């Protein structure tokens, strides 16, 4: 097990009715105004917007609203919201939504102090200051509610890149699983696959962090079980709450302790998918590339995947476990191939070029452009 340093400063308020605590939490922090970042309006349909506004108004917190964050959030929207935040002189940023909204809120919190926020993504500038970030989660998937990561797409350069800073960890995240009951099952399934992918990026990196791997085994099995239950009953709050907490734990540091930082090839590859096709849901794209990656890598080193086969899928054979994995994703209604995602074969060379702009592709195995092409053909 590798040496590690672990600290997660985000406080979680979890449970039905916890949104009402939001306003007083900002008031206790002596915050008088905030920018509320939101998506396309779904929070007005599920009651979250009304609850948030009521809580803020009761605590006498002034807020300005910034709408229009889309899935696979863009640099253009970040810049627009940074200007709004500076113009209104807000003291905090509040993300109300899923991972795209929260990633945008985090990036805005740092971007108001930078002349060019993209320099932080390209490594040209460090984040040295950020407004406090608060979140109300409405879709469990990315774990962004409890980490210091954010991923944004630069549509001009077609690069979907990420940043990390301890300064953009949310101060407080509110997770009320009941507000997710109205989600279409496809979104729940995409979120579940996203959470599994976060765990799997660490899972295969090292076999010496036995305690961490035991946690990851349990998280992976629970995600599958809870998602199956929600497919049958979207209002199952026990399943909804357990899935939500699994998704948070999947990327708040716990799932990767002592596992060499993880691999992340599949995430880098999928980011190119949605940079080229913004309509591709992140989780669904990962559901195509991760099984292909496991198949490709297990041909080189099958022993690396035996624990996953046995402990997660109750199979002694990696091939059978992989078959069960793919069948499960298909049963949830997720895409099986790049073709199903709407990617055309003639686009594969462009995808390879986009993927190879990342500083490295993979840690378990560093992929060359030729290997990336072979992996894409396997997934096609």
N, C-alpha and C positions, 0 to 999 in steps of 0.2 A: 504494500500500500504506500503510495507516494506521500511525502510530507505535504501538509496543506494548511492554509489559513482560512477560517470560515467566519463570516460575519454577515448577518442579514438584518439591516436596520428597519425594514418595513414592518409595521404593525398591522395585523389583520383583524378586522371585525367581521366575523362569519356568522351567518344565520338569518332566518326570516325576520324582517322588520328592522334590520340594522342600518338601513339607509337614513333613518330618522336621526342617527347620531352624527351625521356628517357636519352639519352647520356648527354645532357646539364644539366639535373637534377643531375646526378652523378658528373659531373664536378663541378657544383655549390657547391656540398657537399665536394669538394676536394678529391674525390675518383678517383684513377688513375688506379685501376685494380679490376676485379671482376671475380667470378666463375659463369658462366651461367649454371644453372641446367635445364635439359629438359627431355622429355620422349622418346618415340620411334621414333620420326621423323615427326609427323603430322604437326609440325610448319614449316617444309620445304615445305609442300604441300599447306598450306593455306596462304603463304606469310609472316607470322609473323617473321620467322627466318631472312629473308632477311631485313625486316624493322628494326629489333632489331640490327642486325650487322651494317647496314648502319648508324643508329643513334649513336651507340657506337664508330664506327670508325671515324665518323665526329667530335665527341667530343674528340677524341684521348684517349679513354678509352681502355686499354689493357684488353682482356678477354680470359679466358680459358674455354673450354666447357666440361661439365659433362653430358653425355647422359645415357639413359637406365632406368630412373625411371618408374616403372610399376604401374598400378592401385593397390590400397592397398600397398603402398610403404613399403619397407623392411629396417630393421636395417642394413643388409649387405651392401646395396647401400649407406646408410648414412655414414657408416664407410669408405667405399671406397672414397666417395666424400670429407669427412673430411680430409683424407690423401692427396688428390689432392689439396684441399684448403690450407693446411699447407705447402705443398711442393712448391706451386706456390706463397705463401705469398700474397694471395689476400686480398683486403681491404673491400670487400662487397660480398654478395651472391645475385644473380639475378635468381629468379624462373620464367621461361617462360613456361606456361602450365596451367593445371587445379589444383584442390586441392591437388592431390597426389604430383605433382611437387613442389607446394608451401610449403606443409607440410615438404617435404624433404629439401627444401632450408632453411626453418626456423630451422629445427633440426640441419642441418650442421652448420648454423651460430652460434649456441650455442655449438655444439659438438666439434668444433676446440679448445675450451677452457677446455674441460673435458677429463679425462683419459678414462672414460666409460660413454658414453652418455645414455646408458640404465638405469644407476643409477638415472638419472633425471626422467625417466618414472616410475621407481619403488619407487620413493620418498626417495631414499637414499642420493641424492645430489641435491643441489639447483643450478639453473642457475644464475650465478653472472656476466656473461659477454657474449656478442654475437656480431658478426659482423653485420653491417647494412644490412637489407633485403630490396630488391626491387622486385616487381613482375609485370609481364605482363600476364594478365588473358586470357585464351583461352577457358575455359569452366566454366560457372557459375553454381555452385552447393554448394560448401562447405562453402563459405564465408571466406575462409582462407586468402583471399586478404586483409581483414580488421579486423583481430583479432590476438590474441596472443596464439592461439591454434595450436597444430600439433598432428597428429595421425600416428603412425608407427607400423608395425607388426614385432615382433621378431619371425622369422620362426622356431627357435630352440625350443622355449618354447611354441609356438603357442599362443602367447598373442598379441593382438592388443590393445595397450594402448595409452593414450594421455598425453600431457604435456601442461602447460600454463605458460607463463612468459610475463610480460610487455616488456621485452627486445627483444622479437622476433616479435613484431608488425612490419609489413612492414613500412619503412619510406614513401614509395610512391608505390601506385598500379595504374597501367594503365589498364583501361577497355575500349576497343574498341569493341562494340557489333557486328560490321560488320564482325570481324574475326571469329565469331561463326556461321555464316550463312551456312558454309559448313558441319557442324556437322550432322551426322545421327540423325534422329528424336529420336531414342531410347536413345541416349546420352543426348539430350535435355530433354527428359521426365524423365530420371534418375536424372538429375540435379534438375529439378523442384520438384520431390518428396523429394530429399535430403533437399532442401530449406524449403519445407513445414514441414518436420520432425523437423528441427531446431526450427521452430516457435511453433509447437505442443508440443515439450518437455517443453516449458515454459507455454503454453496456459492453461493447465489444473491444474497448480500448485496452483493458487490463483485467486479469483475473485474480489479482492479489487483494483487492479491496473487497473482501468477502462480506463484511457488514453492509457496505453500500450496495453490493449486488443483491443481497437478500432483500433490502428495501425495494430495489428496482424490480425484482421478481414479483413482489407483492403488488406494487403499483401497476405493473403491466397487466397482471391477471385481473386486478380490480377494475381497471379501465375497460377491459373487454366485457367483464360480467355486468358492470353498471350500464354500459352502452347497449348491451343486449336487452336489459330490463327496460331502458328508456325507449327502445324501438317498439316494445309492446305497450308501454304506458308512459307517455311523455310527462304525466303529472306525478310520477313516482318521486316524491321529494327525498326519500332516503337514497335512492340511486342518484338523483340529481346532485345532492349535496356531496356524496362520496366521489362522484366523477369530478365535480368542481374542485374539490380539495386535491385529488390526484393530479389534476392538470396544473395546479399551483405548485405542488411539490416536485413536479417533473422538471421545473427549470428555476428553482429558487436557490440552487446550490447543493441541496441535500443529495440529489440523485447522481451527482458527479464527483462527490468527495473521494479523493485518492485515485481517480481514474484517468490521470494524465491529461486532463483538459478535454477529452473527447475527440471524436473524429471530424464531424461536421461536413463531410463531403456531400452527403445527400442534401443538406440544407443549402449549401452553395450551388449545387446543381439545380435544385428546385427554384431558387431565387431567379435563376436565368429563365426558367419557364414562365414565371409570372411577370418578369420584366418584359418579355416578348409578348406575352398574352396576359394582361392584367386581370382578365376575367377568370383565370384559373385560381381556385381556392388553394391556399398554401397547404392545408392539410391533405386535400385530395391529391395534389401534386406529389407530396411526400409518400402518399399511399401507393403511388406508381413506382417511384424511384427506389424506395427503401427495399421492397422485396427483390427488385432487380439487383440492387447492390449486394444484398445478402447472397443471392444466387451466384453472382459473379465472384465475390470474395470467398465463398465457401468452397468453390472449386479449387482455390489455391490453398486454403487452410481450413478444412472442415472442422477441426477440433475447436477452433475459436468459437464456433456457433453451437456446440453441443449443449452447453448449459442452458442457453436460450431455448433450444428445442425441448429439452427435458423439463425444465422448471416452469416455463411459460405455457408450452403447448402439450406437455405430457407425452412427448414423442422421443424415442431413442435415436431417430434418424432425422438429420437436418432437412433433407428433401421433403419428408412428410410434414415436418413442422412448417416449412415454407409454404407447402400446399394449403395447410390449414389457415395460415396467416392470410394468404390471398383469398381463400374462400370466405373468410370472415369479412374482409373488406368489401368483397363483392356482395355479400349478404346485406351489408349496410348501405348498398347502393352507390359505392364509390367506384371511380374509374379503374380499369384494369391495365390500361396501356397509355402510351403517349398519344396514340390515335384517338382513344376515348376522350382525352383531354382537349382534342382539337388541334394538336400539333401535327404539322405535315412533314413528310420525309424530307422535302426540299429545304425545310427550315433547320434541319439538324446541323449542318455546317455552321450556320449563324449561332446556334445554341452553343456549340463547342467553343467558338470564339468568345462569346459572352462569359461562359463558365471559366475559361482560362484567364480572364482578367483578374480573378481572385488571386491573392498572394500565394495561396497553396490550396490544393484540392485533396483533402484527406490527411489523416495522421496515421491510421492503421496501415494504409498504403497510399503513398503520394501518387496521384493519378497524373499521367501525361495526357496530352491532347488525344493521342491515338487510343489510350485506354478509356477516356471519357466517351469517345465516339463509339467504342465497342459496347460500353455500358448503355448508352442511349439506344443503340440498335437492339440490345436485349430487352429494353423497356418498351420499344416501339411496337 
